[in-house]
Structures are given as C-alpha cells and as structure tokens.
Amino acid sequence: MIFEGSEKKAEIILNKEHQGLLSKKDSFWEQLVTKANASILSKIENSVVKAFLLSESSLFVWEDRILLITCGQTTLIDAIKFFVKELGQDCINQIIFQRKNEYFSHLQPTTFYDDIERLQEDFDGVALRMGNIDDHHNFIYHLKRDYTPNTTDHTFEFLIYEICGEARSFLMQEGLTSIQVREFLKLDRILPGFTIDDFVFKPYGYSLNAINGDNYLTIHITPQQVSPYVSFETDIDIREHIPTLIDIFQPGSYDFIEFQPDRENSCGKQRPQQYELKTEVESFLSCGYKMYFSHYYKKRKDKLKPFQLL
Amino acid sequence: MIFEGSEKKAEIILNKEHQGLLSKKDSFWEQLVTKANASILSKIENSVVKAFLLSESSLFVWEDRILLITCGQTTLIDAIKFFVKELGQDCINQIIFQRKNEYFSHLQPTTFYDDIERLQEDFDGVALRMGNIDDHHNFIYHLKRDYTPNTTDHTFEFLIYEICGEARSFLMQEGLTSIQVREFLKLDRILPGFTIDDFVFKPYGYSLNAINGDNYLTIHITPQQVSPYVSFETDIDIREHIPTLIDIFQPGSYDFIEFQPDRENSCGKQRPQQYELKTEVESFLSCGYKMYFSHYYKKRKDKLKPFQLL
C-alpha cells in the first residue's frame, strides 16, 4: 500500500481586529477539514489552543491563527480557500503554505504549482523552493505583506525517512497500542507536562497531538516499507531530543527545518554522529521569519541492495 | 518551461532465429517512435547499426536488438508494446526497461508502476528499484528469462544534474550551433573516429547520436534553469572522460550507472575530487548483467539560496 506521508501545511494568521477563532464551533472545523478530504477523529483543548487529530494529520486552532497539517492525498488548499471565504479576505493577516517534495506525486490531486495558482486568485504572494529539484526540498508560499512574528514563535520540523527495519517492525505489529508507541518514542522525556491525544491507525500508522499552554507538538508515522516516514512539527525546541529520536529510528536520512523569528539568530545547530549534512538552504522571508531547510543522510559503508517491486 | 530531461530506456533483444532488424524500412521505425509520441529528425548508419535522432532522444537499431531512449512526456511503453505486437512475442529474447525517478512526475502520462503492469500483460518479469525512494534512484524491469550478454556488452550511463550557470548560459545562448556544442563538450577527445549526428533544439536543448562500428554514444541536454540535466549513454568506457565532463558542467550532482556483463568485474571505479559518493546500489540481475547505480553530489561550503518561483 502506497501512502504519501509527506505533509502539506498551512498557517493562517488573522488581523488583530478579527480574532476569536476559539469561539468557533467544532462543526466549522469539521467543515474545514472535510474540504481537504480529511475528518476529525478527536480533540483536546486548553484555554488557549484546540488540537484536532485528523484522519490525515492535524489541525490546531488558537484565538488568532490556525495550523493545518495534512498528508496523503488531501487537498489542503481547498480548506484554505474555504477558511478565507468564510472569514472574509479582510480578516487575513498572513498565510504561510508549505509543501514537501513528494515521492508519489503522480497520486496527488494537485501539485504545489497548482496550489499557489489558486492562492494567487485571491492574494499576492511569494513562492520559493528551498533546495535543488533533484534533492530533498521544501516549497513555501507566503503573502507579500509585512508580518512581525512573536519573538517566541520558533517552529521546528524534523522529518525522518527510511526508518530502520526494527522500528518498522515494532510499528507495524498487530494490536499495537498508543501506550506502546508513547513508550517507544520516549515521550515522557520529550513532552513532560503536555496533554496528549494519539491514535493508532489500521492497518498501519500513528498520529499524536500534544499541547501545553499555547505550545504544541504533533507526530505522524507512516511505517510502510515502500516509503517509511515520521514527522515531528512543534514550537518547542526539539533539537536536544534529536539524538534520542535518531537512536530510535536510525533513519537513512532526515530533514530539519526551522522558522526562526529573529533573523540575527542562527539555525540548525545539531549534527548527530554518522550523519552527513548534504544540504542547507537559508532565507529571510519577507513575512518575518528566517527559514532554514537542511537535509542529512546516514553514511553507509556497504552497497545497498535493490528494493524488489516484482 | 518545465521539461523532464530524465529518460525512459528500453533495450529489446531478439532470439537468434528472428533477427534482421536492419532490413526493416525507416517507415517502421517512424511508426514505432510515433507510438511513444516522438518523431524521427535524422539518421546516420553504418553496416551494423542505424541511429535515429528523435524529437525526444534516440533510437538505435542493430540486427538483433533495438535501444530506444525517450525523455519528456513520451510513452515509451507504447512503442515497446507496438514492437512486440508487430514482431510477435516468440521473437523476443529479452526486454530491459529502465526509468529514472522523475522530478515532474505529475506531468508524466504514466508511472513506472503503470508501465510494468502493461508489460506484465504479455510477459513475466522482475522489477527493482535501485536506490531509496527519497534519493536518486532507477527503476529496472527485465523478463524472467536466462540471457547471456556478450562479454563486451558493457553499458555506461552518466546523468548530470544542476549544471553550473556558466554552462547553462552557454547552452541557452541564441543562435547556438551544433559545432559550438561539440567544441564545448570536447567531443574530439571523447569520440575520435565516430560518425556524429546532432541537433540544437529551439528554444533550448541539444541531442547527439554517435556511432563507430557497433559502438554508440548518445547525449541529451536540457539546460533550462528549473531542472538542468545532461545525459550520456554509451557502450564505450566513458569513465576516463568523467573528469573532463565534470569540469565542463560542474554539476551539483550526478548518477553513474553501469551494466556489466561479467559479474566478477567490479563497477563504478571513478571519483572526481570535490564530489561525495552518497549512494551505491549493486545487484546481479537474472537477465545476465550486474547492474550498478551510484549517486554523487558536490560538497558545498556555503548555504544555498532558495529558488524563486513567484
């Protein structure tokens, strides 16, 4: 079974005079995610954030912004269009739309190029490719509008490819429970004090949302052998936990991405042993963040064997 | 303008009792390439091989086999199906079908997975992916039949990505002539004694076929900035010329592939300075060749800048 784990992601931030997203009913968010061909599985919340676990990834809602992450064959762009239409263009302060290069892009209903064409119907934006076309890369689109992020608004994405056979076997075992996965991921170390909502998919897959005050972390795992993939996306500093996660998954390669609100600060300071830094791309985006994309791979001593398709 | 330079390639070998391909009329080959959505631009020949330069790459015809290479949005698989139908399945000794991972696969009419499904309607084959899904890789399909290649039947593919700005500018200049490209590529060193047929495409692109006895070499260049690409495919040992070609194109990365008829011989012995060997995949194929796939990239000191799309 082929499943595209790589996510599409949108952060939509409202103008100060048009906030109040927390008072929206869940039925509105259900409508929103339906537009993307996803559905809501469950919800956790506190006084500042609601976190919806979806059939394909996650939706987070704060008073002034949403973060929608969807994987598989979802049409996230339709959810953005719906949101903008429902709230009105005047409410929108900034849209940041991001998409990883896919490995089964022929199965996707749209490409990034299609998506930004649709955003350009309503907005005027900038679109960049972070990384060479023949390498791991990330596409990013944002509106051509000044935006000054909060000084604590620091985002980390840690995307893991080709996870080791041992981790795959563990994650593909029958009857796997979410408690087992939490232990496997050593989440007590990474997420002390967080409220957690997670789900083990059948036949395979695991998703987790975690919140603590206005902080969040979300994990999505696709263990299938044809394209094993795990993603972490969070606004807590995940760098210190990367060695632990590398140890658990022993990935063939990974991407590490940062959105840094202070352009003077440096990005990407982590480098586990045995991994080679292949690519670094950095750019100060006119929407106020420094974006940093990097790709690492595990040095191999031996030649690989082919992957048998037939 | 987006153009997928990466090629699809098929080698079809006839049984000993069913040879005689050189006596086929050109109109037959025109029909064949039309099935793939390509057309014949020109031809060179000697007593043992005909080489057709196509609107999308090349066709070589020997008495007992053909080699068809097509790029862009061609449907090479339709040409294989046509060939098999016209000659009859009984004539076919071996089919080796190869496809590089593409970077604009959403624009392709079919995927490798679709293609091999169509081959399996008539044949029983093996399909492999040489390389991880998130890395440069090559797909290969061949029939489950014993085949013993000629001891001199050694094939090299040298595929160059992200060629340098200087080379791109040279190759995209207005009024570029094929003589200029031959000089730029230093072909007098690589191809002494070869008969050459080449073509400069408008607005951009260059293709070359060269033959000498039953040896061949073909070059295809897509210099466009969105995905610059150059391919060399030949049965002459191109390894000694790789440093020269690296010097000319200064690529960001390249793949080097070998089909080696002697399983005891080693493959891939080349390693230009400044380039890091990232991937090596090797397998002895049951169709009689050792296949070797490798991917190299240029070590960079500086961070990359993003590529602006909008």
Contacts between the chains, C-beta under 8 A, distances in Angstrom:
chain1	res1	chain2	res2	distance
A	103	B	133	4.9
A	103	B	134	6.1
A	105	B	105	5.1
A	105	B	106	4.9
A	106	B	105	4.9
A	106	B	106	6.0
A	106	B	108	6.7
A	106	B	111	5.0
A	108	B	106	6.6
A	111	B	106	5.0
A	113	B	309	7.6
A	116	B	309	7.3
A	116	B	310	6.2
A	120	B	310	7.4
A	125	B	310	6.2
A	126	B	308	7.7
A	126	B	310	5.8
A	127	B	308	7.5
A	127	B	309	4.1
A	127	B	310	3.6
A	128	B	306	4.0
A	128	B	307	6.7
A	128	B	308	5.9
A	128	B	309	6.3
A	129	B	306	6.3
A	129	B	307	4.3
A	129	B	309	5.9
A	130	B	306	5.0
A	131	B	304	6.9
A	132	B	161	7.5
A	132	B	162	5.4
A	132	B	252	5.7
A	132	B	253	7.6
A	132	B	304	7.3
A	132	B	307	7.8
A	133	B	103	5.0
A	133	B	161	8.0
A	133	B	162	7.8
A	133	B	226	6.9
A	133	B	227	4.9
A	133	B	307	7.8
A	134	B	103	6.2
A	134	B	136	6.7
A	134	B	161	4.3
A	134	B	162	6.4
A	134	B	227	7.5
A	134	B	252	7.4
A	134	B	253	6.0
A	135	B	252	7.8
A	135	B	253	7.2
A	135	B	297	7.6
A	136	B	134	6.7
A	139	B	309	7.5
A	140	B	306	7.9
A	141	B	310	7.2
A	161	B	132	7.5
A	161	B	134	4.4
A	162	B	132	5.4
A	162	B	133	7.8
A	162	B	134	6.5
A	226	B	133	6.9
A	227	B	133	4.9
A	227	B	134	7.5
A	252	B	132	5.7
A	252	B	134	7.4
A	252	B	135	7.8
A	253	B	132	7.6
A	253	B	134	6.0
A	253	B	135	7.2
A	276	B	276	7.3
A	276	B	278	7.9
A	278	B	276	7.9
A	278	B	278	7.1
A	278	B	297	6.5
A	279	B	300	7.9
A	279	B	304	6.8
A	280	B	300	7.9
A	280	B	303	4.4
A	280	B	304	6.7
A	281	B	303	6.2
A	281	B	304	4.4
A	281	B	305	7.2
A	281	B	306	5.9
A	282	B	303	4.7
A	282	B	304	7.9
A	283	B	305	6.6
A	283	B	306	4.7
A	291	B	306	8.0
A	297	B	135	7.7
A	297	B	278	6.5
A	300	B	279	7.9
A	300	B	280	7.9
A	303	B	280	4.4
A	303	B	281	6.2
A	303	B	282	4.7
A	304	B	131	6.9
A	304	B	132	7.3
A	304	B	279	6.8
A	304	B	280	6.7
A	304	B	281	4.4
A	304	B	282	7.9
A	305	B	281	7.2
A	305	B	283	6.6
A	306	B	128	4.0
A	306	B	129	6.3
A	306	B	130	5.1
A	306	B	140	7.9
A	306	B	281	5.9
A	306	B	283	4.6
A	307	B	128	6.7
A	307	B	129	4.3
A	307	B	132	7.8
A	307	B	133	7.9
A	308	B	126	7.7
A	308	B	127	7.5
A	308	B	128	5.9
A	309	B	113	7.6
A	309	B	116	7.3
A	309	B	127	4.0
A	309	B	128	6.3
A	309	B	129	5.9
A	309	B	139	7.5
A	310	B	116	6.2
A	310	B	120	7.4
A	310	B	125	6.2
A	310	B	126	5.8
A	310	B	127	3.6
A	310	B	141	7.2
